[in-house]
Structure formats: structure tokens, C-alpha cells
Amino acid sequence: MNRFLAHLLILPLRVLSLLPLKVHYLFADVLAWLMEKVVKYRRRVIDINLKMVFGDKSDGERREIAHGYYKYL
């Protein structure tokens, strides 16, 4: 039974590994957008930390830095 479940989990990962790299990047961009705009993952923590570290930068510049964080998360 455990072996069957393991194969069920591994099969989708093997299929994903066969996709071209551009598809992986597209998938990562969609996930980053979801994390930033929909889920708002750690939004408050990121804003507080950026305000402490980059207090001299404008809100727009800090927003760009936060966007970069989500993109490379």
C-alpha cells in the first residue's frame, strides 16, 4: 500500500520534470502572483522589515523590492 502511494506521488513529479524550463518559470510566476496578491503571504512582516531597513526609500521603491522578494521566493 505504501509503495502504491509513493508511486502516486512520484508520478506527477516525474511528468512535471519533463516539461520545458519556460513552463517552470511560468508556473513560478503564477505562484509568486498568488502569494503576493491573493494570499498576501507575510505582507505585514515584509512591509515592517523593509520600512526598518530602507526607511529612506519611497513607498514605491519599497513596493518594488517586496515584489522582487515574492518573485524570487
PyRosetta script that sets phi, psi and omega in degrees:
from pyrosetta import init, pose_from_sequence

init()
pose = pose_from_sequence("MNRFLAHLLILPLRVLSLLPLKVHYLFADVLAWLMEKVVKYRRRVIDINLKMVFGDKSDGERREIAHGYYKYL")
pose.set_psi(1, -46.5)
pose.set_omega(1, 180.0)
pose.set_phi(2, -63.5)
pose.set_psi(2, -36.8)
pose.set_omega(2, 179.0)
pose.set_phi(3, -64.5)
pose.set_psi(3, -39.0)
pose.set_omega(3, 177.9)
pose.set_phi(4, -64.0)
pose.set_psi(4, -45.0)
pose.set_omega(4, 178.3)
pose.set_phi(5, -63.9)
pose.set_psi(5, -37.6)
pose.set_omega(5, 178.1)
pose.set_phi(6, -63.1)
pose.set_psi(6, -42.5)
pose.set_omega(6, 178.5)
pose.set_phi(7, -66.6)
pose.set_psi(7, -35.1)
pose.set_omega(7, 176.9)
pose.set_phi(8, -65.1)
pose.set_psi(8, -32.4)
pose.set_omega(8, 178.5)
pose.set_phi(9, -80.8)
pose.set_psi(9, -34.6)
pose.set_omega(9, -177.0)
pose.set_phi(10, -76.1)
pose.set_psi(10, -34.7)
pose.set_omega(10, -176.0)
pose.set_phi(11, -56.6)
pose.set_psi(11, -49.5)
pose.set_omega(11, 178.5)
pose.set_phi(12, -63.1)
pose.set_psi(12, -33.8)
pose.set_omega(12, 178.4)
pose.set_phi(13, -67.5)
pose.set_psi(13, -37.8)
pose.set_omega(13, 177.1)
pose.set_phi(14, -66.6)
pose.set_psi(14, -39.2)
pose.set_omega(14, 177.6)
pose.set_phi(15, -64.4)
pose.set_psi(15, -43.0)
pose.set_omega(15, 178.0)
pose.set_phi(16, -62.2)
pose.set_psi(16, -34.9)
pose.set_omega(16, -178.4)
pose.set_phi(17, -68.3)
pose.set_psi(17, -19.2)
pose.set_omega(17, 180.0)
pose.set_phi(18, -84.3)
pose.set_psi(18, -12.5)
pose.set_omega(18, -179.0)
pose.set_phi(19, -72.1)
pose.set_psi(19, 153.3)
pose.set_omega(19, 178.2)
pose.set_phi(20, -65.4)
pose.set_psi(20, 157.5)
pose.set_omega(20, -176.9)
pose.set_phi(21, -62.5)
pose.set_psi(21, -33.0)
pose.set_omega(21, 178.6)
pose.set_phi(22, -61.1)
pose.set_psi(22, -34.7)
pose.set_omega(22, 178.1)
pose.set_phi(23, -67.8)
pose.set_psi(23, -38.6)
pose.set_omega(23, 176.9)
pose.set_phi(24, -62.8)
pose.set_psi(24, -42.5)
pose.set_omega(24, 178.5)
pose.set_phi(25, -64.9)
pose.set_psi(25, -39.8)
pose.set_omega(25, 177.3)
pose.set_phi(26, -62.4)
pose.set_psi(26, -45.1)
pose.set_omega(26, 178.0)
pose.set_phi(27, -60.4)
pose.set_psi(27, -41.9)
pose.set_omega(27, 179.1)
pose.set_phi(28, -65.4)
pose.set_psi(28, -39.1)
pose.set_omega(28, 177.8)
pose.set_phi(29, -64.4)
pose.set_psi(29, -40.1)
pose.set_omega(29, 178.0)
pose.set_phi(30, -64.9)
pose.set_psi(30, -43.5)
pose.set_omega(30, 177.9)
pose.set_phi(31, -62.7)
pose.set_psi(31, -41.0)
pose.set_omega(31, 179.0)
pose.set_phi(32, -63.4)
pose.set_psi(32, -42.2)
pose.set_omega(32, 178.1)
pose.set_phi(33, -62.1)
pose.set_psi(33, -43.9)
pose.set_omega(33, 178.3)
pose.set_phi(34, -60.9)
pose.set_psi(34, -44.0)
pose.set_omega(34, -179.1)
pose.set_phi(35, -65.6)
pose.set_psi(35, -37.3)
pose.set_omega(35, -176.2)
pose.set_phi(36, -81.2)
pose.set_psi(36, -47.4)
pose.set_omega(36, -170.8)
pose.set_phi(37, -95.2)
pose.set_psi(37, -37.4)
pose.set_omega(37, -173.7)
pose.set_phi(38, -93.8)
pose.set_psi(38, -56.0)
pose.set_omega(38, -176.8)
pose.set_phi(39, -79.7)
pose.set_psi(39, -30.4)
pose.set_omega(39, -176.5)
pose.set_phi(40, 55.6)
pose.set_psi(40, 50.8)
pose.set_omega(40, -176.9)
pose.set_phi(41, -62.3)
pose.set_psi(41, 118.9)
pose.set_omega(41, 176.0)
pose.set_phi(42, 55.7)
pose.set_psi(42, 30.7)
pose.set_omega(42, -176.2)
pose.set_phi(43, -57.5)
pose.set_psi(43, -48.9)
pose.set_omega(43, -176.6)
pose.set_phi(44, -63.7)
pose.set_psi(44, -42.8)
pose.set_omega(44, -179.6)
pose.set_phi(45, -63.3)
pose.set_psi(45, -43.8)
pose.set_omega(45, -180.0)
pose.set_phi(46, -63.4)
pose.set_psi(46, -44.6)
pose.set_omega(46, 179.9)
pose.set_phi(47, -62.5)
pose.set_psi(47, -43.2)
pose.set_omega(47, -180.0)
pose.set_phi(48, -64.2)
pose.set_psi(48, -46.7)
pose.set_omega(48, -178.9)
pose.set_phi(49, -63.8)
pose.set_psi(49, -41.7)
pose.set_omega(49, 179.2)
pose.set_phi(50, -67.2)
pose.set_psi(50, -34.9)
pose.set_omega(50, 178.5)
pose.set_phi(51, -65.8)
pose.set_psi(51, -39.9)
pose.set_omega(51, 179.3)
pose.set_phi(52, -68.9)
pose.set_psi(52, -43.1)
pose.set_omega(52, -174.4)
pose.set_phi(53, -81.1)
pose.set_psi(53, -42.0)
pose.set_omega(53, -176.7)
pose.set_phi(54, -116.1)
pose.set_psi(54, 54.0)
pose.set_omega(54, -178.5)
pose.set_phi(55, -63.9)
pose.set_psi(55, -25.9)
pose.set_omega(55, -178.0)
pose.set_phi(56, -82.9)
pose.set_psi(56, -11.5)
pose.set_omega(56, -179.6)
pose.set_phi(57, -85.5)
pose.set_psi(57, 156.5)
pose.set_omega(57, 179.8)
pose.set_phi(58, -75.1)
pose.set_psi(58, 167.8)
pose.set_omega(58, 179.3)
pose.set_phi(59, -61.8)
pose.set_psi(59, -37.7)
pose.set_omega(59, 179.3)
pose.set_phi(60, -63.9)
pose.set_psi(60, -40.8)
pose.set_omega(60, 178.5)
pose.set_phi(61, -66.6)
pose.set_psi(61, -39.8)
pose.set_omega(61, 177.5)
pose.set_phi(62, -66.4)
pose.set_psi(62, -35.1)
pose.set_omega(62, 176.4)
pose.set_phi(63, -63.6)
pose.set_psi(63, -39.2)
pose.set_omega(63, 177.8)
pose.set_phi(64, -65.3)
pose.set_psi(64, -40.6)
pose.set_omega(64, 177.9)
pose.set_phi(65, -63.6)
pose.set_psi(65, -42.9)
pose.set_omega(65, 178.4)
pose.set_phi(66, -63.1)
pose.set_psi(66, -40.2)
pose.set_omega(66, 178.3)
pose.set_phi(67, -61.4)
pose.set_psi(67, -41.6)
pose.set_omega(67, 176.9)
pose.set_phi(68, -62.9)
pose.set_psi(68, -36.2)
pose.set_omega(68, 176.6)
pose.set_phi(69, -60.4)
pose.set_psi(69, -47.9)
pose.set_omega(69, -179.3)
pose.set_phi(70, -64.5)
pose.set_psi(70, -36.9)
pose.set_omega(70, -178.6)
pose.set_phi(71, -65.6)
pose.set_psi(71, -36.8)
pose.set_omega(71, -177.7)
pose.set_phi(72, -100.3)
pose.set_psi(72, 8.9)
pose.set_omega(72, 177.6)
pose.set_phi(73, -66.7)
pose.dump_pdb("model.pdb")
